[in-house]
Amino acid sequence: MLLLALGVLLSGPFAMAQNPQGQVVDWLYEVDQYVPDQGADNRLEAGQRSLLRVLSRTTGLVSIPRTPAVTQALSQPQRYYGQYVYFSPSAVGSQRRQRIDNAKIANQADLAVRFSFQSEAVKQLVRQAKLPSWWSRRPSTLAWIVLDTAQGREIVDSSQTEMVNALSREAARRGLPVLIPSMDLQDSLLVSPAVVWGRFTDLLDEASARYQAQYYLVGRFSVQEVLGQRFYTGEWVARSGNTEDSRFLRGVSFEEVARTGVDMAAQRILDRHLVFGNTVSQHDLVVKGIGSLEAYAQLLDYFESLEFVDGVTLQEITGDALALSLQSLAGLDQLRQLLVDDGRFQSPEAEAEAEAGVDIGTGFSELVLPGRQQTKTVLQWRSDT
């Protein structure tokens, strides 16, 4: 049996144009906190806040219930982090400063501490507390935002630091990678402020495909300035595929705009990806397309990155197909959905499907192995991703 561990890839919650599909978010288990000094009491409090933040990111829950397991863990947060490092916030880049968890409420800005939590220890705590699990392979969400000001309508890009920073803080809070369009010549030719304001989804779908974004936000907000403060009124639309949700806001700060948008984006992903349950089930899978040792190593590395998979056993090898037994908290239907959404598997070729079984939906067919009665799910591995 292969015991699974967490992999890492991404470097931050907010970015310009990156490939958002199926990336492992490597900062989920790192939390920065402002502290007044290096005293043990302040470190304990910061460690407790940081553990709650990691639990929120990895369970999808905004508020963590104080179950007996969580309460006990909060009394000794040092059991769950591998190290802590003090640093001066002024000595790091602005993106990292925006990820400091208590930046909005801290009274002392001269010292901060970074906690690096152990993914396996946190995973076990989540199981003991009977909390849901949100895997670290998360698609990015692209944010199209147009602001209607006294100077006219404009699309938010990286030059608008205040808005970018607010989105970055909220993305770090929820553990959700967020992209902002680069608004270069290619974007500008396809998307204008009128396109975003008018919610021309055909054009926005096409423009979002450039970023390989399965999920995107459309924000349309009028800006009113009163006594030097800006207030935003308008609507968020969270969209994926042909479905969408919307929410109207009136007279709020941009921090509230950012929080609402990121929460909406996170919820759409959680509706598909959040794994409930504390019972491990065994699923029999056949993975095709494993034609080399390199592809075999890639497949095992991939399964090692899935928090809701406890182990993999190789049962049989036939040509380029592997028969596997996979132990997972997810049911078979959700497991299929997660793997397809992640983009690492595709449908077997039409002729292989005709020989092996009957198509049962996106990315999968059913295969009855020779000499066996049970039906197994067939996946086609994409070694080029």
DOZAVEX-747666 format. One record per residue: residue number from 1; residue in three letters; chain; x, y negated, z negated of N, C-alpha, C in turn. Coordinates in steps of 0.1 Angstrom, whole numbers. Each point is the difference from the previous one (the first is absolute). Example, Ala and Ser with C-alpha at 12.3 -4.5 7.8 and 13.67 -1.06 7.14 Angstrom:
1/ALA/A/132/57/-78/-9/-12/0/9/-12/0
2/SER/A/-4/-11/7/9/-11/0/-8/-11/-8
***
This chain:
1/MET/A/8/12/0/-8/-12/0/9/-12/0
2/LEU/A/-5/-11/8/8/-12/0/-7/-10/-9
3/LEU/A/6/-5/-10/-5/-10/-8/1/-14/6
4/LEU/A/-10/-8/0/0/-12/8/4/-13/-8
5/ALA/A/7/-9/6/4/-12/-6/-3/-12/9
6/LEU/A/1/-12/-6/-3/-12/7/11/-5/9
7/GLY/A/-4/-4/13/10/-6/9/-2/-15/0
8/VAL/A/10/-8/6/-1/-14/0/4/-6/13
9/LEU/A/-7/-11/4/4/-6/13/-1/-16/0
10/LEU/A/-11/-5/-4/-2/-14/1/7/-8/-10
11/SER/A/2/-13/3/8/-9/-9/-8/-11/-7
12/GLY/A/-12/-2/4/-8/-11/-6/-14/0/3
13/PRO/A/-9/-7/-7/-14/1/2/-5/-9/12
14/PHE/A/8/-9/4/-5/-10/10/11/-1/11
15/ALA/A/-4/0/12/10/0/11/-6/-6/12
16/MET/A/9/-2/10/-4/-4/13/-4/13/8
17/ALA/A/6/2/12/-4/11/8/8/12/-3
18/GLN/A/-6/10/-7/6/13/-3/-10/11/4
19/ASN/A/5/12/2/-9/11/3/-7/4/-13
20/PRO/A/-14/-3/-1/-7/2/-12/-5/14/-2
21/GLN/A/1/9/10/-7/13/-2/9/10/-7
22/GLY/A/-6/5/-11/7/11/-6/14/-3/-6
23/GLN/A/1/-12/-5/13/-3/-7/-1/2/-15
24/VAL/A/11/5/-5/0/2/-15/4/-13/-7
25/VAL/A/-8/-4/-9/2/-13/-7/10/2/-11
26/ASP/A/12/-5/1/10/4/-10/0/-9/-12
27/TRP/A/-8/-11/0/0/-9/-12/-11/3/-9
28/LEU/A/-8/11/2/-11/2/-9/4/3/-14
29/TYR/A/12/5/-2/5/4/-14/9/-10/-5
30/GLU/A/1/-12/6/9/-10/-6/-9/-12/-3
31/VAL/A/2/-6/-12/-8/-11/-5/9/-10/-7
32/ASP/A/-1/-12/4/8/-11/-6/-9/-8/-10
33/GLN/A/5/-4/-11/-7/-8/-10/8/-11/-5
34/TYR/A/-5/-12/-1/6/-11/-8/0/3/-15
35/VAL/A/11/-2/-6/1/2/-15/7/-12/-6
36/PRO/A/-3/-4/-12/7/-11/-7/14/3/-4
37/ASP/A/3/12/-3/14/4/-4/1/15/2
38/GLN/A/12/5/-5/3/14/2/-4/9/-13
39/GLY/A/-8/-6/-8/-3/7/-13/-9/13/3
40/ALA/A/1/9/-9/-6/13/1/-16/-1/1
41/ASP/A/-5/-9/-8/-15/-2/0/-5/-5/13
42/ASN/A/7/-10/6/-4/-5/13/2/10/11
43/ARG/A/10/8/-1/2/10/10/-11/11/-1
44/LEU/A/-4/3/-12/-11/10/-2/-13/-5/6
45/GLU/A/-3/-13/-2/-12/-5/6/1/-1/15
46/ALA/A/11/-4/5/2/0/15/-1/14/6
47/GLY/A/6/10/-7/-1/13/4/-14/6/1
48/GLN/A/-8/-4/-10/-14/4/-1/-8/-6/12
49/ARG/A/2/-13/2/-7/-6/12/4/6/13
50/SER/A/13/3/1/5/6/12/-5/14/3
51/LEU/A/-1/8/-11/-6/13/2/-14/-1/4
52/LEU/A/-8/-9/-5/-14/-2/4/0/-4/15
53/ARG/A/9/-8/4/0/-4/14/3/11/9
54/VAL/A/10/9/-3/3/12/8/-12/9/0
55/LEU/A/-6/2/-11/-12/9/0/-11/-6/9
56/SER/A/-2/-13/0/-10/-6/9/4/2/14
57/ARG/A/12/-2/4/5/2/14/-2/14/4
58/THR/A/3/10/-8/0/14/4/-14/7/-2
59/THR/A/-9/-6/-6/-13/5/-2/-11/-7/8
60/GLY/A/3/-13/4/-10/-8/7/-9/-7/-9
61/LEU/A/1/2/-13/-9/-6/-10/5/-14/-3
62/VAL/A/-9/-10/0/4/-13/-4/3/-1/-15
63/SER/A/-8/7/-8/1/1/-14/2/14/-4
64/ILE/A/10/3/-8/3/14/-4/-7/3/-13
65/PRO/A/-9/10/0/-6/4/-13/9/5/-10
66/ARG/A/-2/-4/-13/9/4/-11/-3/14/-5
67/THR/A/2/10/9/-2/14/-5/11/3/-10
68/PRO/A/-2/11/-8/10/3/-10/14/2/6
69/ALA/A/1/6/12/13/1/7/7/-13/3
70/VAL/A/-9/-10/5/6/-13/3/3/-8/-12
71/THR/A/-8/1/-10/3/-7/-13/13/5/-6
72/GLN/A/2/13/0/13/5/-5/12/-4/9
73/ALA/A/-2/0/13/11/-4/9/4/-15/-2
74/LEU/A/-10/-8/-3/2/-15/-2/8/-2/-13
75/SER/A/-1/9/-9/8/-2/-13/15/3/2
76/GLN/A/3/7/11/14/4/3/2/-1/15
77/PRO/A/-1/-12/6/2/-2/15/14/4/5
78/GLN/A/10/0/-9/13/4/4/1/14/4
79/ARG/A/-9/8/-3/0/14/4/-3/2/15
80/TYR/A/-5/-11/6/-5/1/14/9/-9/9
81/TYR/A/9/-8/-5/9/-7/9/14/5/-2
82/GLY/A/7/0/12/14/5/-1/10/-10/-3
83/GLN/A/-3/-13/2/9/-10/-3/-7/-14/0
84/TYR/A/6/-9/-7/-4/-14/1/12/-9/1
85/VAL/A/-2/-11/8/11/-9/3/-5/-14/-2
86/TYR/A/7/-8/-7/-3/-14/-2/7/-8/12
87/PHE/A/-7/-11/4/5/-8/11/-5/-14/-1
88/SER/A/7/-9/7/-5/-14/0/-9/-2/13
89/PRO/A/-12/-4/-2/-9/-2/11/5/-10/11
90/SER/A/8/-10/-5/5/-10/9/11/6/9
91/ALA/A/5/12/-3/11/6/7/-5/9/11
92/VAL/A/-13/2/1/-5/10/10/-8/-8/10
93/GLY/A/-4/7/11/-7/-6/11/-15/-3/-4
94/SER/A/-6/-9/8/-14/-4/-3/-10/12/0
95/GLN/A/3/9/10/-9/12/1/0/8/-13
96/ARG/A/11/2/-6/1/8/-12/-6/-8/-11
97/ARG/A/2/-13/-1/-6/-8/-11/-15/1/1
98/GLN/A/-6/1/12/-15/1/1/-5/13/-5
99/ARG/A/9/10/-1/-4/13/-5/1/1/-15
100/ILE/A/5/-10/-7/0/1/-15/-14/0/-5
101/ASP/A/-3/10/-7/-14/4/-3/-8/-11/-8
102/ASN/A/7/-6/-10/-7/-10/-8/4/-14/4
103/ALA/A/3/-3/12/5/-13/4/-10/-11/-2
104/LYS/A/-13/3/0/-10/-10/-1/-3/-4/-15
105/ILE/A/5/8/-9/-4/-3/-14/12/-1/-9
106/ALA/A/12/3/5/12/0/-9/4/-15/-4
107/ASN/A/4/-1/-12/4/-14/-5/15/-2/2
108/GLN/A/7/11/2/15/0/1/4/5/14
109/ALA/A/7/-8/8/3/4/14/15/2/2
110/ASP/A/8/0/-11/15/1/1/5/14/0
111/LEU/A/-9/9/-4/5/14/-2/-11/10/4
112/ALA/A/4/10/7/-10/11/4/7/13/-1
113/VAL/A/-9/11/-1/5/13/-1/-7/9/10
114/ARG/A/8/9/7/-6/9/9/0/14/-6
115/PHE/A/-11/6/0/-2/14/-4/-1/9/12
116/SER/A/8/11/1/-1/10/10/-6/13/-6
117/PHE/A/-12/3/4/-7/11/-6/3/13/8
118/GLN/A/-1/11/-7/2/13/6/-13/6/6
119/SER/A/0/2/13/-12/3/6/-6/13/-5
120/GLU/A/8/10/-3/-5/13/-4/-6/-1/-14
121/ALA/A/6/-8/-9/-6/-2/-13/-13/-7/1
122/VAL/A/-1/-10/8/-13/-8/2/-10/10/6
123/LYS/A/4/8/10/-10/9/6/-6/10/-11
124/GLN/A/9/5/-9/-5/9/-11/-9/-8/-9
125/LEU/A/3/-12/-3/-9/-8/-9/-14/-2/7
126/VAL/A/0/-3/13/-13/-2/7/-8/13/-1
127/ARG/A/7/11/1/-8/13/-1/-5/2/-14
128/GLN/A/9/-2/-10/-5/2/-14/-11/-9/-4
129/ALA/A/0/-13/6/-11/-9/-3/-12/2/8
130/LYS/A/0/10/10/-11/3/9/-4/-12/8
131/LEU/A/10/-7/5/-2/-11/9/1/4/14
132/PRO/A/-6/-8/9/2/4/15/14/-3/4
133/SER/A/3/4/12/14/-1/6/-1/-7/13
134/TRP/A/8/-10/2/1/-7/13/15/2/5
135/TRP/A/1/7/11/14/3/4/7/-12/5
136/SER/A/13/1/0/9/-11/3/2/-3/15
137/ARG/A/-5/9/9/0/-2/14/-12/-8/4
138/ARG/A/2/-13/2/-12/-9/1/1/-9/13
139/PRO/A/-11/0/7/0/-9/12/0/-14/-4
140/SER/A/7/-9/8/-1/-14/-2/-13/-6/5
141/THR/A/-3/-11/-6/-12/-8/4/5/-13/6
142/LEU/A/-5/-3/12/4/-13/7/-10/-11/-4
143/ALA/A/4/-11/-3/-9/-11/-5/0/-11/11
144/TRP/A/-11/-2/7/-3/-11/8/-8/-10/-8
145/ILE/A/6/-12/-2/-7/-10/-8/0/-14/8
146/VAL/A/-11/-6/1/-1/-13/6/-6/-10/-10
147/LEU/A/7/-11/-2/-5/-11/-9/-5/-12/8
148/ASP/A/-11/-5/-4/-7/-11/6/3/-12/-9
149/THR/A/9/-9/3/4/-11/-8/-3/-13/8
150/ALA/A/3/-12/-7/-3/-12/7/8/-2/12
151/GLN/A/11/7/1/9/-1/12/-4/10/11
152/GLY/A/-10/8/-3/-5/10/10/2/14/-5
153/ARG/A/-2/10/9/1/14/-4/14/5/4
154/GLU/A/5/8/-9/13/6/2/1/14/-6
155/ILE/A/8/9/7/2/13/-5/11/1/-10
156/VAL/A/-1/6/-11/10/1/-11/11/9/6
157/ASP/A/13/-5/-1/12/8/4/10/-2/-11
158/SER/A/12/5/2/10/1/-10/5/-14/-5
159/SER/A/-3/-11/8/4/-13/-4/-8/-6/-12
160/GLN/A/-12/6/-2/-8/-5/-11/2/7/-13
161/THR/A/11/-4/-7/6/7/-11/-10/2/-11
162/GLU/A/-8/-9/-4/-9/1/-11/-10/12/2
163/MET/A/-5/1/12/-10/11/3/7/13/1
164/VAL/A/12/0/7/7/13/1/4/5/-14
165/ASN/A/5/-9/-9/3/4/-14/-11/6/-7
166/ALA/A/-12/-7/1/-12/5/-7/-4/14/5
167/LEU/A/1/2/13/-3/14/5/10/10/-4
168/SER/A/13/-4/-1/10/9/-4/-2/4/-14
169/ARG/A/-3/-9/-9/-3/3/-14/-11/10/-2
170/GLU/A/-11/-2/8/-11/9/-1/3/14/6
171/ALA/A/7/0/11/4/12/6/9/9/-10
172/ALA/A/9/-7/-7/8/7/-10/-8/5/-11
173/ARG/A/-10/-8/-4/-9/5/-11/-7/13/3
174/ARG/A/-5/1/12/-8/12/4/9/11/6
175/GLY/A/12/-3/3/9/10/7/-4/2/14
176/LEU/A/-4/-10/7/-5/1/14/9/-9/9
177/PRO/A/7/7/10/7/-8/10/-9/-9/8
178/VAL/A/4/-12/2/-8/-10/8/9/-6/10
179/LEU/A/-5/-1/12/7/-7/11/-7/-13/3
180/ILE/A/8/-9/5/-5/-13/6/4/0/14
181/PRO/A/-9/-4/9/5/0/15/11/-10/2
182/SER/A/9/3/9/11/-9/2/-4/-12/7
183/MET/A/-12/0/8/-4/-11/8/10/-5/9
184/ASP/A/7/9/6/10/-3/11/-8/-2/13
185/LEU/A/7/-1/11/-7/-3/13/-10/11/3
186/GLN/A/4/13/-3/-9/11/4/-13/-1/-8
187/ASP/A/1/-3/-13/-12/-2/-9/-8/-12/5
188/SER/A/7/-11/2/-7/-12/3/-8/1/13
189/LEU/A/5/8/10/-7/1/13/-13/7/-2
190/LEU/A/-1/9/-10/-12/8/-2/-9/-5/-11
191/VAL/A/6/-6/-11/-8/-4/-11/2/-15/-3
192/SER/A/-11/-7/1/0/-14/-4/-8/-2/-12
193/PRO/A/1/-12/-7/-9/-2/-11/-15/2/3
194/ALA/A/-4/-3/12/-14/2/4/-4/15/0
195/VAL/A/10/9/4/-2/14/0/-3/5/-14
196/VAL/A/9/-4/-10/-2/4/-13/-12/-5/-6
197/TRP/A/-3/-13/2/-12/-7/-6/-12/6/6
198/GLY/A/0/4/12/-12/6/6/-1/15/-1
199/ARG/A/10/6/-7/0/14/-3/-2/8/13
200/PHE/A/8/-3/10/-1/8/12/9/13/-2
201/THR/A/-8/10/-5/7/12/-4/7/8/11
202/ASP/A/-5/-1/12/7/7/11/14/-5/2
203/LEU/A/1/-14/0/14/-6/1/8/3/-12
204/LEU/A/-6/-1/-12/8/3/-12/4/15/-1
205/ASP/A/-9/9/4/4/14/1/12/2/9
206/GLU/A/0/-7/11/11/2/10/13/-6/-6
207/ALA/A/-1/-12/-6/12/-7/-6/5/8/-12
208/SER/A/-9/6/-8/5/8/-11/7/13/4
209/ALA/A/-4/5/11/6/13/5/15/-2/2
210/ARG/A/4/-12/3/15/-3/2/7/3/-13
211/TYR/A/-6/-2/-11/6/3/-13/-3/14/-5
212/GLN/A/-7/8/8/-4/13/-4/-8/0/-12
213/ALA/A/-9/-10/-2/-7/-2/-12/-14/7/1
214/GLN/A/-2/10/-8/-13/6/-1/-10/-9/-8
215/TYR/A/5/-8/-8/-8/-9/-9/4/-14/2
216/TYR/A/-10/-9/1/4/-14/0/-11/-8/-7
217/LEU/A/4/-12/-4/-9/-10/-7/-2/-12/10
218/VAL/A/-12/-5/0/-3/-13/7/-5/-10/-11
219/GLY/A/8/-11/-2/-4/-10/-9/-3/-13/7
220/ARG/A/-12/-6/-3/-4/-13/6/-4/-9/-12
221/PHE/A/8/-10/-2/-3/-8/-12/1/-15/4
222/SER/A/-10/-8/-5/1/-14/1/7/-5/-13
223/VAL/A/8/-11/1/8/-5/-11/-4/-14/-3
224/GLN/A/-3/-1/-13/-4/-13/-5/10/-5/-11
225/GLU/A/5/-12/1/10/-4/-10/-7/-10/-9
226/VAL/A/1/2/-13/-6/-9/-10/10/-2/-11
227/LEU/A/4/-13/-2/10/-4/-10/13/8/1
228/GLY/A/4/2/13/13/7/2/-1/15/-1
229/GLN/A/-12/5/-3/-1/15/0/-8/4/12
230/ARG/A/4/12/5/-7/6/12/-10/11/-5
231/PHE/A/-12/-1/6/-10/10/-2/-4/6/13
232/TYR/A/-3/13/0/-2/8/12/-14/6/0
233/THR/A/-7/-2/11/-13/6/1/-1/8/14
234/GLY/A/-4/12/-1/-1/8/12/-1/15/-2
235/GLU/A/4/7/9/-3/15/1/12/8/3
236/TRP/A/1/11/-7/10/11/3/-8/11/7
237/VAL/A/6/6/11/-5/12/6/11/10/0
238/ALA/A/-2/12/-6/9/11/0/-4/10/11
239/ARG/A/8/3/9/-4/8/12/10/12/2
240/SER/A/-6/11/4/8/11/5/-10/9/9
241/GLY/A/6/4/11/-8/7/10/-11/-9/4
242/ASN/A/-13/5/0/-11/-8/4/-9/-4/-12
243/THR/A/6/1/-12/-8/-4/-12/7/-12/-7
244/GLU/A/-8/-7/-8/6/-12/-7/-9/-3/-12
245/ASP/A/7/-7/-9/-7/-5/-12/3/-15/-1
246/SER/A/-9/-8/-6/3/-14/-1/-4/-5/-14
247/ARG/A/6/-12/-3/-2/-6/-13/1/-15/1
248/PHE/A/-9/-7/-5/0/-15/1/5/-6/-13
249/LEU/A/9/-10/1/5/-7/-12/-3/-15/2
250/ARG/A/-2/-7/-11/-3/-14/0/8/-8/-10
251/GLY/A/7/-10/5/7/-9/-9/10/6/-10
252/VAL/A/8/9/5/10/7/-8/14/-3/4
253/SER/A/10/3/-8/14/-2/3/5/10/10
254/PHE/A/11/-3/6/5/10/9/5/13/-7
255/GLU/A/4/-1/-13/3/12/-7/-12/9/-1
256/GLU/A/-12/-6/-2/-12/9/0/-3/5/14
257/VAL/A/2/-8/10/-1/5/14/9/12/3
258/ALA/A/12/-1/-4/10/10/2/-4/13/-8
259/ARG/A/-4/-2/-12/-4/11/-9/-11/8/6
260/THR/A/-10/-7/4/-12/6/6/3/8/13
261/GLY/A/8/-7/9/3/7/12/8/13/-2
262/VAL/A/10/-1/-8/8/12/-3/-8/11/-6
263/ASP/A/-9/-4/-10/-8/10/-6/-9/7/10
264/MET/A/-6/-8/9/-9/6/11/8/9/8
265/ALA/A/12/-4/4/9/9/9/3/13/-8
266/ALA/A/4/-1/-12/3/12/-8/-11/9/-1
267/GLN/A/-12/-5/-2/-12/8/-3/-3/8/13
268/ARG/A/1/-6/12/-3/8/12/10/11/1
269/ILE/A/12/-1/-3/10/11/0/-3/10/-10
270/LEU/A/-3/-5/-12/-3/9/-11/-12/9/2
271/ASP/A/-10/-5/7/-12/8/4/4/12/7
272/ARG/A/11/0/8/4/11/8/12/8/-7
273/HIS/A/8/-7/-7/13/7/-5/0/3/-15
274/LEU/A/-9/-5/-8/1/3/-14/-3/14/-3
275/VAL/A/8/7/-7/-2/14/-3/-5/2/-15
276/PHE/A/-12/5/-1/-5/3/-13/1/15/-3
277/GLY/A/1/3/-13/0/14/-4/14/4/-6
278/ASN/A/-1/10/-9/11/4/-8/3/15/2
279/THR/A/-7/6/9/2/14/3/7/2/13
280/VAL/A/11/8/0/8/2/12/-6/12/7
281/SER/A/-3/-2/13/-5/10/9/10/4/10
282/GLN/A/-1/12/5/9/5/11/-6/0/13
283/HIS/A/7/-6/10/-5/-1/14/10/6/9
284/ASP/A/-5/9/9/8/6/10/0/-8/12
285/LEU/A/12/-3/5/2/-9/12/9/7/10
286/VAL/A/-2/-3/12/10/4/11/4/-13/6
287/VAL/A/13/-2/0/6/-12/6/8/4/12
288/LYS/A/-5/-5/12/7/2/12/10/-11/4
289/GLY/A/9/3/9/9/-10/5/13/0/-8
290/ILE/A/3/10/-8/12/1/-8/10/8/8
291/GLY/A/7/-6/9/8/8/9/15/-1/-3
292/SER/A/4/-6/-11/14/-1/-4/1/-1/-15
293/LEU/A/13/2/-4/2/-2/-15/-2/-14/-4
294/GLU/A/3/-10/9/-2/-14/-3/-15/-3/-2
295/ALA/A/-8/6/9/-15/-3/-2/-5/7/-13
296/TYR/A/6/11/-3/-4/7/-12/4/-8/-13
297/ALA/A/12/-6/1/4/-9/-11/-8/-12/-1
298/GLN/A/-4/-6/11/-9/-12/0/-13/4/-6
299/LEU/A/-6/11/4/-13/4/-6/1/2/-15
300/LEU/A/10/7/-5/1/1/-14/3/-13/-7
301/ASP/A/8/-9/5/2/-13/-6/-13/-8/0
302/TYR/A/-8/2/10/-13/-7/0/-9/5/-11
303/PHE/A/-2/13/-1/-8/6/-11/5/-4/-14
304/GLU/A/13/-2/-1/6/-4/-13/-4/-14/-4
305/SER/A/-5/-8/10/-3/-14/-3/-15/-1/-5
306/LEU/A/-7/11/0/-15/-1/-3/-2/3/-15
307/GLU/A/-5/-11/-7/-2/2/-15/-11/10/-3
308/PHE/A/-9/2/9/-12/9/-3/3/14/4
309/VAL/A/12/3/5/4/14/3/10/5/-10
310/ASP/A/-3/11/-6/9/6/-11/10/10/6
311/GLY/A/-2/6/11/9/10/5/-4/5/13
312/VAL/A/10/5/7/-2/6/14/8/14/0
313/THR/A/-7/10/5/6/13/1/-1/4/15
314/LEU/A/12/4/6/0/5/13/-4/14/1
315/GLN/A/-11/3/8/-5/14/0/5/8/12
316/GLU/A/1/-7/12/3/7/12/5/-10/11
317/ILE/A/8/4/9/5/-7/11/-3/7/13
318/THR/A/-7/-6/9/-3/6/13/3/-11/11
319/GLY/A/11/2/7/4/-10/10/2/-13/-6
320/ASP/A/-7/-10/4/2/-14/-6/-11/-3/-10
321/ALA/A/-7/10/-5/-10/-2/-10/4/6/-13
322/LEU/A/-3/-8/-11/2/5/-13/-13/2/-7
323/ALA/A/-2/11/-7/-11/2/-8/4/-4/-15
324/LEU/A/-7/-9/-5/3/-6/-13/-11/2/-10
325/SER/A/3/1/-13/-10/-1/-10/4/-13/-8
326/LEU/A/-10/-9/-1/3/-13/-6/-9/-2/-12
327/GLN/A/6/-3/-11/-8/-3/-13/-2/-15/-1
328/SER/A/-13/-4/-1/-3/-14/0/-12/-3/-9
329/LEU/A/0/-12/-5/-11/-5/-8/-12/-4/10
330/ALA/A/4/-3/12/-10/-4/10/-7/12/6
331/GLY/A/-13/-2/2/-7/11/8/4/0/14
332/LEU/A/-4/11/7/5/2/14/-4/-11/9
333/ASP/A/-13/-5/-1/-5/-10/9/8/-13/-2
334/GLN/A/2/-4/-13/8/-12/-3/14/1/4
335/LEU/A/6/12/-2/14/3/5/1/-3/15
336/ARG/A/-9/6/7/0/-3/15/0/-15/3
337/GLN/A/-9/-7/-7/-2/-14/3/13/-8/-3
338/LEU/A/6/3/-12/12/-7/-4/11/3/10
339/LEU/A/2/12/5/11/3/8/-2/-6/14
340/VAL/A/-13/0/5/-2/-6/13/1/-15/-1
341/ASP/A/-5/-7/-10/2/-14/-2/14/-4/0
342/ASP/A/9/8/-6/14/-3/-1/7/0/13
343/GLY/A/-5/7/10/6/0/13/11/10/2
344/ARG/A/2/9/-9/11/10/2/-5/13/7
345/PHE/A/-13/1/2/-5/12/6/-10/-4/11
346/GLN/A/-1/8/11/-9/-3/11/-6/14/4
347/SER/A/-10/-1/9/-7/12/4/10/9/8
348/PRO/A/-2/13/-1/8/9/8/-4/-3/15
349/GLU/A/8/4/9/-3/-2/14/-12/8/4
350/ALA/A/-7/-5/10/-13/6/4/1/15/3
351/GLU/A/11/4/7/1/14/3/3/9/-13
352/ALA/A/7/-6/-9/3/7/-13/-13/1/-8
353/GLU/A/-9/-10/0/-12/1/-6/-9/10/6
354/ALA/A/0/1/13/-8/10/7/4/14/-4
355/GLU/A/13/2/-2/5/14/-3/-2/3/-15
356/ALA/A/1/-11/-9/1/3/-14/-13/-2/-7
357/GLY/A/-9/-8/4/-12/-2/-8/-9/-11/6
358/VAL/A/-9/-5/-8/-10/-10/4/3/-13/-7
359/ASP/A/-1/-11/7/2/-13/-6/-10/-3/-10
360/ILE/A/5/-5/-12/-10/-3/-11/1/-15/-3
361/GLY/A/7/-8/7/0/-14/-3/13/-7/2
362/THR/A/2/-12/-4/12/-8/3/12/7/-5
363/GLY/A/9/5/9/13/4/-3/1/15/-4
364/PHE/A/-11/8/0/1/13/-6/-8/10/8
365/SER/A/3/12/-1/-8/11/5/1/12/-10
366/GLU/A/-9/10/1/0/11/-9/7/12/7
367/LEU/A/8/7/-7/8/11/6/-2/12/-9
368/VAL/A/-4/12/6/0/12/-7/13/8/4
369/LEU/A/9/2/-10/13/6/3/-3/15/3
370/PRO/A/8/6/9/-1/14/4/1/8/-13
371/GLY/A/-9/10/-1/1/9/-11/-5/-5/-13
372/ARG/A/-6/-13/0/-5/-6/-13/-14/-4/2
373/GLN/A/-7/-1/-11/-14/-3/0/-2/-15/-2
374/GLN/A/9/-6/-8/-3/-14/-4/3/-10/12
375/THR/A/-7/-11/0/2/-10/10/10/-11/-6
376/LYS/A/9/-4/9/10/-10/-5/-1/-12/9
377/THR/A/3/-12/-6/0/-12/7/13/-2/8
378/VAL/A/-1/-4/12/12/-2/9/3/-15/1
379/LEU/A/12/-4/-2/5/-13/2/12/0/10
380/GLN/A/0/-10/8/11/-2/9/9/-11/-5
381/TRP/A/13/4/-4/9/-9/-5/6/-10/10
382/ARG/A/1/-12/-3/6/-10/9/14/-3/-5
383/SER/A/10/6/5/13/-2/-4/6/-13/4
384/ASP/A/-7/-7/9/6/-13/6/-4/-12/-9
385/THR/A/-7/2/-11/-5/-12/-8/10/-2/-12
***
